[in-house]
Amino acid sequence: MERSLQDSWILGGLTVPNRVVLAPLAGIGNWFVRLQAKRFGAGLVVSEMVSSFAIHYGNEKTLTELLRIHPDERAAGSGGPISIQLFGHDPGVMRSAAATVAEAGADLIDLNMGCPVPKVMKTGAGAAMLKDPDTAVAVARAAAEGSGLPVTVKLRASNLPGQMEGVEVAERLVHDAGVAGITFHPRSAAVRHKGTPDYDLAATLVERLPVPVIVSGGMHGAEHIRWVFDHTGCEAVMLARGALGNPWLFAQVLDGGGPEPSRGQVLEEWEWVLDRAVEHLGPDRAVRYLRKFHPWYIERLGESRAVQDAMQRAESIEDQRTVIRSLDPVLSSAAA
Ligand SMILES: Cc1cc2nc3c(=O)[nH]c(=O)nc-3n(C[C@H](O)[C@H](O)[C@H](O)COP(=O)(O)O)c2cc1C
């Protein structure tokens, strides 16, 4: 039977309404970015990575901001599950953090064993876990025990190019720690996010594992993404950089194409993000936080360097909103 990205599937006993997933994105994947992805159809959304130590030691911002799940996230789109991604190398700390994540209302926990950033790897977390499968298994078991939730793990092909220890670690995580699924990013940690992912290796992992495999990496363009789904036989695909400021990609992948958004739709969505950031952080912090979001929308609209500079310089939300509105031909002609 022909497989479709619109089909539902089961992950750790939970029904996921389709096969298009929002990736964990550090410093970005908060509740409103997840909500946005869901509004455009994402079947499963994963939070930005959160430190298990920060949760365990009760860091206030971590608990109130990074673990915040908004009630609208539940209702939006097809109502798929919400996963919180944790990182950390200490099983005891992970057990305690996972319990807190379950209390915060997560449906699933994803463990980061793929982060290539030295600050994370030097603590033994992220992609460093590939060098220490016993700890990886202990951490995954602890997350499941502490939370009572299904646990998935996101990992890479290897630490160095041309290797594939990620495949063996994934097998151990499934067989020895009972993880419910694996997200596989078939690049080495050394190349970070560069180069073409090894989709043949992803297909090999799919064949070897008795649990769902979600494939991450290189997910740009609806046609290519559907090709990866077919080529690897994976259970689901995960959108990351391709979806930054581009939630339309979810709808396009699910609908088998679909139009690009109009200028008015992009501007409207950009203001939606502005409003949600204010709701999340208050106007003063939102101004700074949003500076990383603006370039995505500016690029999408084909706007100039001058607009970029104006947005980065704007010191209040109202100033940022004025710049956005000045780009709308309808609004700016009405104001003239
Ligand atoms: C800005 C940024 C932040 C990321 N943060 C995380 C993270 O918190 N956890 C994680 O597992 N992967 C993270 N990743 C990796 C992505 O989830 C994804 O695996 C990677 O970008 C490859 O997909 P792509 O080539 O389609 O972008 C991040 C990537 C980017 C670009």
The ligand as an SDF file (V2000), in Angstrom:
LIG
                    3D

 31 33  0  0  0  0  0  0  0  0999 V2000
   19.3970   26.8710   15.2150 C   0  0  0  0  0  0  0  0  0  0  0  0
   19.3730   25.3880   15.4210 C   0  0  0  0  0  0  0  0  0  0  0  0
   19.1060   24.8880   16.6800 C   0  0  0  0  0  0  0  0  0  0  0  0
   19.0790   23.5020   16.8940 C   0  0  0  0  0  0  0  0  0  0  0  0
   18.7870   23.0370   18.1220 N   0  0  0  0  0  0  0  0  0  0  0  0
   18.6820   21.6980   18.3400 C   0  0  0  0  0  0  0  0  0  0  0  0
   18.2840   21.1960   19.6070 C   0  0  0  0  0  0  0  0  0  0  0  0
   18.0040   21.9370   20.5560 O   0  0  0  0  0  0  0  0  0  0  0  0
   18.2300   19.8430   19.7470 N   0  0  0  0  0  0  0  0  0  0  0  0
   18.5060   18.9770   18.7090 C   0  0  0  0  0  0  0  0  0  0  0  0
   18.4270   17.7600   18.8860 O   0  0  0  0  0  0  0  0  0  0  0  0
   18.8710   19.4350   17.5020 N   0  0  0  0  0  0  0  0  0  0  0  0
   18.9360   20.7700   17.3010 C   0  0  0  0  0  0  0  0  0  0  0  0
   19.2610   21.2430   16.0500 N   0  0  0  0  0  0  0  0  0  0  0  0
   19.3920   20.2920   14.9380 C   0  0  0  0  0  0  0  0  0  0  0  0
   18.0630   20.1970   14.1830 C   0  0  0  0  0  0  0  0  0  0  0  0
   17.0260   19.6800   14.9890 O   0  0  0  0  0  0  0  0  0  0  0  0
   18.2070   19.3130   12.9170 C   0  0  0  0  0  0  0  0  0  0  0  0
   18.5420   18.0110   13.2980 O   0  0  0  0  0  0  0  0  0  0  0  0
   19.2890   19.8650   11.9780 C   0  0  0  0  0  0  0  0  0  0  0  0
   19.1210   21.2590   11.7640 O   0  0  0  0  0  0  0  0  0  0  0  0
   19.2770   19.1380   10.6440 C   0  0  0  0  0  0  0  0  0  0  0  0
   18.1040   19.3830    9.9330 O   0  0  0  0  0  0  0  0  0  0  0  0
   18.0770   20.4240    8.6680 P   0  0  0  0  0  0  0  0  0  0  0  0
   19.2980   20.1140    7.8440 O   0  0  0  0  0  0  0  0  0  0  0  0
   16.7780   20.0910    7.9740 O   0  0  0  0  0  0  0  0  0  0  0  0
   18.1230   21.7960    9.2460 O   0  0  0  0  0  0  0  0  0  0  0  0
   19.3240   22.6120   15.8230 C   0  0  0  0  0  0  0  0  0  0  0  0
   19.6120   23.1320   14.5630 C   0  0  0  0  0  0  0  0  0  0  0  0
   19.6370   24.4890   14.3480 C   0  0  0  0  0  0  0  0  0  0  0  0
   19.9320   25.0090   12.9680 C   0  0  0  0  0  0  0  0  0  0  0  0
  1  2  1  0
  2  3  1  0
  2 30  2  0
  3  4  2  0
  4  5  1  0
  4 28  1  0
  5  6  2  0
  6  7  1  0
  6 13  1  0
  7  8  2  0
  7  9  1  0
  9 10  1  0
 10 11  2  0
 10 12  1  0
 12 13  2  0
 13 14  1  0
 14 15  1  0
 14 28  1  0
 15 16  1  0
 16 17  1  0
 16 18  1  0
 18 19  1  0
 18 20  1  0
 20 21  1  0
 20 22  1  0
 22 23  1  0
 23 24  1  0
 24 25  2  0
 24 26  1  0
 24 27  1  0
 28 29  2  0
 29 30  1  0
 30 31  1  0
M  END
$$$$
